[in-house]
Each structure stands twice: as structure tokens, then as C-alpha cells.
Amino acid sequence: MPSIAEEICIGNLGSLQTLPDSFTWKLTAADSVLPPSSAVSFGAVEESIPVIDLSDSDVTTLIGNACKTWGAFQIANHGISQKLLDDIESLSKTLFDMPSERKLEAASSDKGVSGYGEPRISPFFEKKMWSEGFTIADASYRNHFISLWPHDHTKYCRIMEEYVDEMEKLASKLLSCILGSLGVTVEDIEWAHKLEKSGTKVGRGAIRLNHYPVCPEPERAMGLAAHTDSTILTILHQSNTGGLQVFREESGWVTVEPVPGVLVVNMGDLFHILSNGKIPSVVHRAKVNHTRSRISIAYLWGGPSGDVQITPISKLIGPVEPSLYRSITWKEYLQIKYEVFDKALDAIRIVNPTN
């Protein structure tokens, strides 16, 4: 958990007229090999991940191609009402517009995940990120909502509950499509099939509300540093201000401009493991803006609880394509990710899979 001084700083970023040194990023070696950058795009090229209509009769093939090519895609006609998207965005804006001291009353604890604070990947970077966030990972968020909205917490809890329910349904639907593109089903994931038969959820979801305030020098700041999600998949709703960028080897950094009513889906490390690397987790980041703040809401669909062992799907491996990753629990993988960050997949990779 960040110190109180740091949290007050992230809660007041939008009021700063100059960029503090602690928030000033320098171009890395990875950025220097990208196409020539501009102050706005910061190295991004004019290309974008595909928008897929979920009502398309060829949706499985389209999603499969996008996943293998990008590790990400956008979806239209997804069944989430525009009212619910507007409600969750309004909730986020109301929260982040509060005074810093008020937000700190809902700060995440040293041992907890839920609550207000800086990005959880912050400890892996020397410089600070130009953003603040609020995580909903368990029922404790209700106490935070009571603190933030003493008179309206019931309304906001209801919005959050509905959003989580709808995202769970959508994530399950997307998982079926993505697996179908590989010629397998949920039944081919042994642990997932057992959980479904017992009435237990396949994955555990968390919500991360993100706010990227107006920044005096956006070309030298970073809203959220480059990373992959540890999840099966992540579903992102972003406000009408752009900032999300995904990385593709052939293209460099590609900006994903917001499209009204369209959601972004990023594939995570857990599905990378399940697919034996056939569908990669996508490296992505968020840039900031000089004139407009940005809100995004991420639904992070993670792995199963307990001692469930996660391995590549058996139908996707064999003598020609042996398993690339060892068996691991979701909890163990999160611990490894917390320790080695972007080297986590390498840490569990089987050195010589042919043996």
C-alpha cells in the first residue's frame, strides 16, 4: 500500500500545473525501436484491433483470428445495456471527483485488495503513474461505499452488483467462443468442467475503476505502465477519451480509440497458459491527455480459488506440440507475478518440453 503522502498526491493529480519529477518517465529501449512518436500518440501507429459483432454468424472464427493476431479484440452487440455502462462510468466519475481526503477513507489496506489507491503494478517501476484507481475484489467494497456515499451507497452497490453479474455472463460467453476457435470446449478444461458441474464459478472476477486525470505534460507521463493481465481475460469499458494502447510485434504500440457502446477484451496470462501459448496475453498500457481526463472500468476475470491445478488443455498438446508450462495454481501464479512481474510466464515455462 502506498504511503499517505503518495496517496494524497495521486488524489490531487488533476490540479497540478507542472509534472513532478517522480511522475516524469523517459523513453525506454523498447519505445525507441517503435515508429517515430508524437506528443499525442507517444509512438503509437494508426492501426487498431478489430471490432467484432457478437451477433455475427462467424463470430467464433473472427474472435479466434483476433486473439491469435493481437491477443485482444473489441466487441459490439454484447448485450450490456448502454444505461448500465453509463451508470458504472458515472459511479466512477462521482468517486474520483471526491476530495482526496474523502477517497483516502476508502484506501486499500496492506493485506487487502479492495479499495482506493495507486496501480498495483507500481512497485515494479521507478517512476509513478499518472492515475488513481479503486478495486472491487470482494464484499468489503460495500463498507467502502458506505464511507464514500453515506446516503447513496445502496444505489451504487446495486449498480456494481448488476455490472459484475452482467460481466460474468459475458466473460463465460466469450470464453466459449475463444475455446471454440481452438476446437475445444469448457468441458476440455478438466478443472473448469468439474467446477461447472458442481455449480461453482469457473473464474473469480474483480473490478478496477481507473481515473487518468488531465496531465500538464502527457508526452512525458504514463497513466498505466506496460504489462499483461494475469487473468483468463479482461473486459474493458473506456470513456470517450482515448489512452489505451496495445503492443504488437509487427506494429509497435497501437492506440485503441473508444467506440461508443463497444467493449475491449484483452487476453490474459492464464489463458496464455491454457492455450499452450497459441493465444498470447497482450501487453498494453494507458497514456494520458493534456485537455481531457479519462475513465476506464476493467472486469478482470481470474482463475479458480483453492488448489485447482491449471495446465495447458490436454487436447492442445501432444508429441508434436508438448506442454510449454508446468502445472500451477492461480494463487501460486499470482505470487510469482508479484515477485517477477513480466517474467512470470517464463518462470513457469518448461525448459525442454520435448523431454
C-alpha positions in Angstrom: 0.0 0.0 0.0 1.4 3.4 -0.9 2.2 5.9 1.8 -0.4 8.6 2.9 1.7 11.3 1.2 1.8 9.4 -2.1 -2.0 8.8 -2.0 -2.8 12.4 -1.4 -0.6 13.2 -4.4 -2.4 10.8 -6.7 -5.8 12.1 -5.4 -4.9 15.6 -6.5 -3.0 15.0 -9.7 -5.6 16.8 -11.9 -4.8 20.1 -10.0 -1.1 20.1 -10.7 0.2 22.6 -13.3 3.6 21.0 -13.8 4.8 17.4 -14.0 6.7 16.4 -10.8 10.0 14.6 -11.4 8.6 11.5 -9.7 6.0 11.2 -12.4 8.4 12.0 -15.3 9.1 9.0 -17.5 11.9 8.7 -20.0 11.7 6.7 -23.2 12.9 3.1 -22.7 14.8 1.0 -25.1 11.5 -0.7 -26.1 10.0 2.6 -27.0 13.0 3.7 -29.0 12.5 1.0 -31.6 8.9 2.0 -32.3 7.8 4.2 -35.2 8.5 7.9 -34.7 6.5 9.3 -31.8 4.5 12.4 -31.4 3.5 14.3 -28.3 0.0 12.9 -28.6 0.5 9.3 -29.7 3.8 8.6 -27.9 4.9 6.1 -30.5 1.5 4.6 -31.4 0.7 3.8 -35.1 -2.6 4.3 -36.9 -4.0 0.8 -36.8 -6.4 -0.8 -34.4 -7.6 -4.1 -33.1 -10.8 -5.5 -34.8 -14.3 -4.7 -33.8 -16.4 -7.9 -33.8 -20.2 -8.1 -33.7 -21.1 -10.8 -31.3 -24.3 -11.5 -33.4 -22.2 -12.3 -36.4 -22.7 -15.9 -37.6 -18.9 -16.3 -38.0 -18.1 -14.8 -34.6 -16.0 -17.8 -33.3 -13.6 -17.6 -36.3 -13.4 -13.8 -36.1 -12.6 -13.8 -32.4 -10.1 -16.6 -32.9 -8.2 -14.7 -35.6 -8.1 -11.6 -33.5 -6.9 -13.4 -30.4 -4.1 -15.1 -32.3 -3.1 -12.0 -34.1 -3.5 -9.4 -31.4 -4.3 -11.1 -28.1 -7.2 -8.6 -28.0 -10.3 -7.5 -29.8 -13.3 -5.2 -29.4 -17.0 -6.3 -29.2 -20.3 -4.8 -30.3 -23.8 -6.1 -29.7 -22.5 -7.7 -26.5 -25.8 -7.5 -24.5 -24.7 -5.0 -21.9 -27.1 -2.1 -21.9 -25.8 1.4 -22.6 -27.6 2.5 -19.4 -25.5 0.2 -17.3 -22.3 1.3 -19.0 -23.3 5.0 -18.3 -24.2 4.1 -14.7 -20.9 2.5 -13.9 -19.0 5.3 -15.6 -21.0 7.9 -13.7 -20.3 6.0 -10.4 -16.6 6.1 -11.2 -16.6 9.8 -12.0 -18.5 10.6 -8.9 -16.0 8.7 -6.8 -12.9 10.2 -8.4 -14.3 13.7 -8.2 -14.4 13.5 -4.4 -11.8 15.3 -2.3 -8.5 13.4 -1.8 -9.1 13.1 1.9 -12.5 11.5 1.3 -11.1 9.0 -1.1 -8.4 8.1 1.4 -11.1 6.9 3.8 -11.6 4.0 1.4 -7.9 3.3 0.9 -7.0 -0.4 0.4 -5.3 -2.0 3.4 -1.8 -3.6 3.5 -3.4 -7.1 3.3 -6.5 -6.3 1.3 -7.1 -5.7 -2.4 -10.4 -3.8 -2.4 -10.3 -0.1 -2.0 -8.7 3.1 -3.3 -5.0 3.5 -4.3 -2.4 3.6 -7.0 -2.0 0.8 -9.6 -0.9 -2.5 -8.1 2.0 -2.8 -10.6 3.5 0.5 -9.2 6.2 -1.2 -7.1 7.8 -2.6 -10.3 8.6 0.9 -11.7 10.9 3.6 -10.6 8.5 6.4 -11.7 4.9 6.9 -10.6 1.9 6.6 -12.8 -0.5 9.4 -13.6 -3.6 7.7 -12.4 -5.7 6.6 -9.4 -8.0 3.6 -9.0 -10.5 1.7 -6.9 -10.6 -2.1 -6.8 -13.6 -4.2 -6.0 -12.4 -7.7 -5.3 -14.7 -8.9 -2.5 -17.7 -7.9 -0.4 -15.6 -5.4 1.6 -16.2 -2.8 -1.0 -19.7 -2.3 0.5 -18.1 -0.8 3.6 -16.1 1.5 1.4 -19.2 2.6 -0.4 -20.9 3.3 2.9 -18.0 5.5 3.8 -17.9 7.3 0.4 -21.7 7.6 0.0 -23.4 7.5 3.4 -26.8 8.3 1.9 -26.5 6.8 -1.6 -24.5 3.6 -1.0 -27.4 1.3 -1.7 -27.8 2.8 -5.2 -24.1 2.4 -6.0 -23.9 -1.1 -4.6 -26.8 -2.1 -6.8 -25.1 -0.7 -9.9 -21.9 -2.6 -9.0 -23.7 -5.9 -8.4 -25.5 -5.6 -11.7 -22.3 -4.8 -13.6 -20.5 -7.7 -12.0 -23.3 -10.1 -12.9 -23.5 -9.0 -16.5 -19.7 -9.1 -16.9 -19.6 -12.7 -15.5 -22.2 -13.8 -18.1 -20.4 -12.0 -20.9 -17.0 -13.5 -19.9 -18.4 -17.0 -19.9 -19.9 -16.4 -23.4 -16.6 -15.1 -24.7 -14.6 -18.0 -23.2 -16.8 -20.4 -25.1 -16.2 -18.6 -28.4 -12.4 -18.3 -27.8 -12.2 -22.0 -26.9 -14.3 -22.9 -29.9 -11.8 -21.2 -32.2 -9.2 -23.6 -30.9 -11.5 -26.6 -31.5 -12.1 -27.3 -27.8 -14.8 -26.5 -25.1 -15.0 -25.7 -21.4 -15.5 -29.5 -20.9 -12.0 -30.0 -22.2 -10.6 -27.9 -19.2 -10.9 -30.6 -16.6 -11.0 -28.3 -13.6 -13.4 -25.9 -15.2 -15.8 -28.7 -16.2 -15.8 -30.0 -12.6 -16.5 -26.6 -11.2 -19.3 -26.0 -13.6 -20.9 -29.4 -12.7 -20.7 -28.6 -9.0 -22.3 -25.1 -9.6 -19.0 -23.3 -8.7 -17.9 -20.4 -10.8 -15.1 -21.1 -13.2 -13.3 -17.8 -12.5 -13.3 -15.1 -9.9 -13.9 -11.6 -11.1 -12.7 -8.3 -9.9 -13.4 -4.7 -11.0 -10.9 -2.0 -11.3 -12.1 1.6 -11.7 -9.4 3.8 -13.2 -9.1 7.5 -13.5 -6.4 9.3 -15.6 -6.6 13.0 -14.8 -5.6 15.8 -17.1 -1.8 15.9 -17.3 0.3 19.0 -18.0 2.9 17.1 -20.0 1.3 13.9 -21.3 4.2 13.0 -23.6 6.5 12.6 -20.5 4.0 10.8 -18.3 2.5 7.4 -18.1 -1.1 6.6 -17.0 -0.5 2.9 -16.6 2.8 1.2 -17.5 3.1 -1.7 -19.9 2.0 -5.0 -18.6 -0.1 -8.1 -19.2 -3.1 -9.1 -17.1 -2.8 -12.3 -15.0 -6.4 -13.1 -15.9 -8.2 -15.5 -18.2 -9.4 -12.4 -19.9 -10.2 -8.8 -19.1 -13.2 -6.8 -20.4 -12.7 -3.0 -20.5 -15.2 -0.2 -20.9 -13.5 3.1 -21.6 -14.9 6.6 -21.6 -14.9 8.7 -24.8 -11.3 9.8 -24.2 -8.6 7.6 -25.8 -5.5 6.4 -24.0 -5.4 2.6 -24.2 -2.6 1.2 -26.3 -1.7 -2.5 -27.1 1.6 -3.7 -28.3 2.1 -5.9 -31.4 5.5 -7.0 -32.5 4.8 -6.2 -36.2 3.2 -2.8 -35.4 4.6 -1.4 -32.2 2.1 0.5 -29.9 -1.4 0.7 -31.3 -4.0 3.1 -29.9 -7.4 1.6 -29.2 -9.7 4.6 -29.8 -13.0 4.5 -27.9 -16.1 3.5 -29.9 -19.5 4.2 -28.2 -21.0 1.1 -26.8 -18.1 -1.1 -27.8 -16.0 -3.0 -25.2 -12.4 -4.1 -25.4 -11.3 -7.6 -24.5 -7.7 -8.3 -23.5 -6.4 -11.9 -23.2 -4.6 -12.6 -20.0 -1.7 -14.9 -18.8 -4.0 -17.6 -17.5 -5.5 -18.2 -21.0 -2.0 -18.0 -22.5 -1.2 -21.0 -20.3 -4.4 -22.8 -21.1 -3.9 -22.4 -24.8 -0.2 -23.5 -24.5 0.8 -20.2 -26.0 -1.4 -20.3 -29.0 -3.3 -17.3 -27.8 -0.9 -14.8 -26.2 -1.6 -12.4 -23.4 -1.5 -8.9 -24.7 1.0 -6.2 -23.5 -0.9 -3.0 -23.0 -0.6 0.4 -21.3 -2.5 3.7 -20.9 -1.4 7.1 -21.9 -2.8 10.4 -20.6 -4.2 13.6 -22.1 -3.5 17.3 -21.8 -7.1 18.5 -22.0 -9.4 15.7 -21.0 -9.4 13.2 -18.2 -10.2 9.5 -18.9 -12.2 6.9 -17.0 -12.0 3.1 -17.7 -13.6 0.2 -15.9 -11.9 -3.2 -16.2 -13.5 -6.5 -15.4 -10.6 -8.9 -14.5 -11.8 -12.5 -14.9 -9.2 -14.5 -13.0 -8.6 -18.1 -12.1 -10.3 -20.6 -9.6 -9.7 -20.5 -5.9 -8.1 -23.2 -3.8 -5.7 -25.9 -5.0 -7.0 -26.3 -8.5 -4.1 -27.1 -10.8 -4.0 -25.2 -14.1 -2.2 -26.7 -17.1 -2.4 -26.3 -20.9 -5.6 -28.0 -22.2 -4.7 -31.7 -23.0 -6.3 -31.6 -26.5 -4.0 -28.8 -27.5 -0.8 -30.7 -26.6 0.9 -33.8 -27.9 4.1 -35.3 -29.2 4.5 -32.6 -31.8 3.3 -29.7 -29.5 4.3 -30.7 -26.0 3.2 -28.7 -22.9 5.1 -25.5 -22.6 4.0 -24.7 -19.0 4.1 -26.6 -15.8 1.0 -27.2 -13.6 0.3 -24.3 -11.2 -2.5 -22.9 -9.0 -4.0 -19.5 -9.6 -2.7 -18.3 -6.2 0.8 -19.6 -6.9 0.9 -17.8 -10.3 -0.3 -14.5 -8.7 2.6 -14.8 -6.2 5.1 -15.4 -8.9 3.7 -12.5 -10.9 4.0 -10.3 -7.8 7.7 -11.4 -7.4 9.0 -11.3 -11.0 6.2 -9.3 -12.8 6.7 -9.6 -16.6 8.9 -12.7 -16.3 6.1 -14.8 -14.7 5.3 -16.9 -17.8 9.0 -17.5 -18.3 9.3 -18.6 -14.7 6.8 -21.5 -15.2 7.8 -22.4 -18.7 9.2 -25.9 -19.1 12.8 -25.5 -20.2 12.9 -28.5 -22.5 9.3 -29.5 -23.3 10.3 -32.4 -25.6 11.6 -34.3 -22.6 
